[in-house]
Amino acid sequence: MLFADNASRIAEHDRLNRLTVLGSDIDSASLRTAATGRYAEPAFVEMPPDARARWFGPGPGGEADPRLRALVRFEKRDLLHQPPPAGPHHLIVCRNVLIYFERDAQDLLFRRFHQALAPGGFLVLGKVESIIGELRTLFEPVDTRERIYRRRP
């Protein structure tokens, strides 16, 4: 939504043709649900009403606009046992996933994220996740409160 809104604001709609969003999970049922593009009402609590009206159908819950759905593909992926999708990527959002892994696995994933990101690419973590230890040298904090980091070269 943010990319589409920005492309519209700067009148460069062709930028969306270069955008691909990959949603991944290890759980097939979660992926099937996500692929429907329908969201329960609680998902909209923090969304500005004008954005909801612009990008989602009316009524309780809402279905994502087909233009958004066309930008997203879903894939079953095991972060620990599969390499990241071919990159380089400019943004990786991994919110509230790493907290379920032991430290060694977290370190492995941070190294993989670093390799998968383009130089200067962004990594966004969940509110209770952070990069600790020597791996902090791989990423530059952009917004520590929001857990946004930039890949160092």
Secondary structure, DSSP 8 states (H G I E B T S, - for coil): -HHHHHHHHTT-GGGGGG--EEEEES-HHHHHHHHHTEE-GGGGTTS-HHHHHHHB-SSSSEEB-HHHHTTEEEEE--TTTS---SS-EEEEEE-S-GGGS-HHHHHHHHHHHHHHEEEEEEEEE-TT----GGGGGGEEEEETTTTEEEE--
